[in-house]
């Protein structure tokens, strides 16, 4: 039991450290601490929502030790989706109205993220043929997580960027100068 608690503690330290490092890199890459925090919050919220749908459809919340990896994979998928939208927004932003910039960025990035999210979810679902319960549950949960992250990115993150652009961007820029 003591060994298990030590291992769990060590894993939690690694998970929190990973989250913090990704937050710092997202801040650097996005150029905004507020956007980075909003992206990380959106990703964190996708886990309980995914678990809800997993339990709703499969009626079993026993995910097993392999599901610990979902934190790292979900973090990577979520942050990548945020980068894709933000890059598309920044490319379409100049010389257009803000509405047209968001429309262009959304159309462009939503399709790209759909393809990558769909193929990633299918890759996880391919593991459903496993007769090993831990692998089956991990595959289904990860596919659900990838879909939820995609839906959150094209809804919540887009709305967060719109609010940031309208209300926070200039003030945040002045704060860090």
PyMOL commands that set and color helices and strands:
alter all, ss='L'
color gray80, all
select helices_A, chain A and resi 2-30+33-58+65-93+98-129+133-175
alter helices_A, ss='H'
color red, helices_A
deselect
rebuild
show_as cartoon
